[in-house]
Amino acid sequence: MPEWLFEAGIGEHRAALVEDGVITEAAIELPGTLRLGTVARARLLEARPGRVLLDGGGEATLHPVPLALTQGAALTVRIVREVIPEPGRPKLPRAAPTDEVAAPGPTLRDRIAAGAHPVRDLLPHHPDALEEAGWSELLDEATTGEIAFPGGALRMSPTPAMTLFDIDGDPPLGTLALAGASAAAAAIRRMAIGGSIGIDFPTLSGKAERQAVAAAIDAALPPPFERTTVNGFGFLQIIRPRPRASLPELLRADPVGAAARAALRRIEREPPTAPTRHRLPAAALARIEAEGWTAELVRRTGRAPIWDRP
């Protein structure tokens, strides 16, 4: 039976839906994120394009902008899309006017608990069920874009316009394309990739093969989504909701922070008899110290780490 595994880690909360020992969905939530569903008071900064200043700090785009609203006017908004990190400048959160009472949006733990599957909370002294299901491998796939499947491999490339998947492997090409379609759909679900997604298949010989590949996508990718057919050049496009950053976007936007949090997860799970001396990359150690995560590590483990300076 599928179940969610949840960890309240240092610097991040993480969750994975595991079925038959394999991660089928995953998410990471960073503290301080303006969460989807948050209702907040705001003030209109400009009407065209719509932009508001939230009472709690930070800006958001606004759509639609009420016709009677003037610059500087107060209103209540609901966050309908979280911030999306992109090279250069992140996409601001998106908000919509609402009459609801101000309240924070649901946490990651809240979201998974509201679903159909049970949730198991993991603690550092428990067996590492996340790692057993492939957590580190998933993070590596999201970071590098290299995703292996039987008979071939995917190369994933997130861009501001869309996330692209290229399928590579050995012939026969029809068999490779079918396996690649299932693998790409599973990766899209596993990493919570939304927005515009393109999949470049090997050249297929005819309409029947292209239809079979599209059917494989439909079978492996849960709705809601829209897709095109596979065109004569072997390209298929998918559009999915994009309410928050995907796992690749989140990790690639701050690789130093991701490495620091992964190191803290490993250290926190070490037995009490393990050495307390640790050597980390200089940038990761600097982030740990800047965020105050060493104190949290001491609070949780009861042991003060000794950092070997690079």
N, C-alpha and C positions, 0 to 999 in steps of 0.2 A: 504493500500500500504506500502511495507517495506520502512523504511527510516533509515539512519545512524544518530545517536546522537553523537555529538562530544563535548568534553570539553578540553580546554587547562588549566589543573590544575596546582597546585603548585608541582613541582617535577616530574610531569608526564602528558602526554596527554593520554586521554582515549576515546574509541569509542565503540559503540554497534549498531549492526544492529537489529532493532526492527520490528517485524511483528506480528500483532494481539496482541500487548501488551506484547510480549515475546521476550527476547534476543535470537537471533539465531546465531550471530557471535559477538565476542568481541576482543578487542586488547588494550594493554597498551604500550605506547612508552616512554622510559626514555630519557631525554635530554643527549646529548653526545654519544648516541649509534652510532656505525659505521653502517650506514643503508645499507640495500640491494640495489644494483644498484649504489652505490658510485663508481666513477672512480677516481683513485688517482695514483700519481707517487710513485714508491717504489724502493727498492734496494734488490737484491737477497742475502739472508743470507746463505742459503745452498740449493743445488740442489736435494739431496736425503736424506730425503723427502723434497719436495719443501717448502721453508719458506722465506717470505719477510718481510722487515721492511718498513712500510708505512711512507711517508714523513710527514704526520700529527701526527705521533706517533702510537705506537702499532704494533703488528705483525699479520700476516695472513699466513695460509697455501696456497700453490700455486699449482694448477693443471689445465692443464699440464704445465710442465717446458719446455720452448723452448730449443731445443738441443744445439743451439749455445750460450746460455746464460751462463756466467761464474760468479762465486761468486763475489759479489760486484757490478755487473753490474746493471744499472738503467733500469727500464721498467715501463710501465703503466698497471695497473690492474683494473679489475672490481670486486666488492664484490658480490659473488654469494650465500653466506650464512652468516648470521650474527653470532655473538658469541652465543654459546649455553652453558648456565651455567650447570655445573654438579658437584656433590660432589667431593671435592678434588681439581680438576683443570678444569676450563672451556675449552670447545672446542674452539679453535681459529676461528676467521672468516675465510672463505674460499674465495680465489680470483682466477681469471683466467686472463691470458694475454689479452690485448685489444689494439686497435689502437684509441680508443675514446679519446675525450678531457676530462681532469679532471673536475669533477663536483660532487656535493653531490647527494646522492640518494634521492628519493622522501620521504617526511615525511608521517606520518600516515594520516594526513589531506589530503595530495596530493593523497595518494593511494585510500582512500575511495571516494574522489571527482571524480576520474577518472573512477569509476565503474558505474553501471547502475542505482543505487538508489540515490535519493536526500539526501543531508546532511543538518542537522539542528544543528547550533552551539548553545550550551547551556551556559548561563551565571549564576553566583551565585544567582542573584535576580529572575531568572526564576523558575517556578515550577520544581521540581526535577524529570524530566522525566526518567532519568537513574534509579533512585531508584524505581520509580513506575514500571519499567519493570523488576526489580529484580537484580540490580547491586550488592548489598551487598550479596545477596544469592549466586550469581555467584562467587564472590570472596571467600566466605566461602566454596563452593564446590571445587574450585580449590586448596584451602589451605588444607582442611581436606581430600579430596578424597571421601567424603560421598555424594552420589547423589541419592535422592529418586525419584521413579517413581511409578505410580499407580500399586499396586500389588507387589512391590518389591523394591530393592535398588541396586545400583552399588557401588562398592568399587574400586576406582582408585588409582593405585600405580605407579608413574613415577619411572623408574630406568634408569641407563645409557644405558642399552641394548634396552629396549622398555618400553612403557607405557602399564600397564596391567589393565584390567577391570575384576572384578569378579562379577557375578550376583547372587543375593540371594533373596529368596522370597518363597511364598507359592505355592503348586501345584494347578492346573495341570501344570507339568513342560513344556509342549509344549507351553502353553499360556504364562507362565513366560518367556520362552526363546524368544518368539516373541516380547513381550513388552520390554525385556531387550536389544534386538538387536536394536530396534528403539531408546531407551533411550541412549545407548552407542554411536550410530552414531550421535545423536543430541549433546551429550556432546563433542565428538571429534570435531565436527564443531564449536560448541559454544566457545570452549577453544583453537581453532587453534592448535590442537595436530597433529604433523607430525612424520615422521620417521616410526619405526616399532611399531605396536600396536597389543596387544594380547587380545582376549576376551574369558573368560572361561565361557561357558554356562553350565546349568544343564544337566545331562545325558539325551539324547534324545533317543526315542525308535526306530527310523528308519530313512531311507534315506529321506523320504518325509518331515519329520519334520526338518531335517538338511537343506534341500534345501529351505524350507520356511524361515528359520532363515537367511540364506545367502541372499535370495531375499529381506528380510526386511532391511538388511544392504544396499543393492544396492539402495533401494527406498529412504532411509533417508540420505545417505551420498553423497554429491555432488562430482563429479569427479574433478581432477584426483586421482585415487587410484587403487591399485591392492590388491587382497585378495585371500586367499585360500578357500577351502570348509571347512565346519565344520567337523572335523575328528571324529573318533569313541569315542574319549575321551571328546568331546564337546568343542574343542579349535579351534578358527578361528584367523588367522593373517591377518592384513591389513598393507600395505605400502603406506604412503602418502609423498608428498614432505615436506621437513623440512627446509624452507628458514630462519626461525628465531625461537626463543624460544617460546614455548607454554605458555599460561597463568599460568598453574601450575608450570612450570619450573621457570618462571620469579618471581612469588610471593614467592615460596619456597626457591629460591636462596638468598633472602634478606627479611626475614619476618619482621625485625625491620623497614627497609625502607618502606615496604608496609603498616605497621601499622601507621607509622608516616604520610605518604601521605594520608591515609584514614582519619586520625584525622583532618588533615588540610582541607580536602574537607568538612568535617562536620562543622568545625568551620567557614570556609569561607561562608557557606550557612546560618549561623545563622542571624536572623534579627538584625538591629542596636540596638534594645533595650535589646538584650540578654546579660547576664553577660559576662564580659571579662575575668573572672578567670577560668582557665582550669587545670585539673589534668590529666597528661598522665603518662604512664610507663616511668621509668627513661631512658631506652634505646631509646625509641621513641623520648623523649624530647632531649636527647643528639644528636640524628641524625638531628633533626630539627635545632638545634643551630649550629651544625657543617656544615650543608649545607647552612646556611644563609636564611633558609626558613621563619624565623620569620619576617625579613625585607620585604619579598615579601608579606606575609600575611598582614602586616601593610599597604603596598602600595595599596593592592587591597581593603581592608575593611575600611581603614582610622581609625582603632582602634588598639591600642597596647594591645596584650594579656598579662595577668598576669599568669605566670606559677606557679602552686603550685608544689613545689619540693617534690617528694616521700620521 
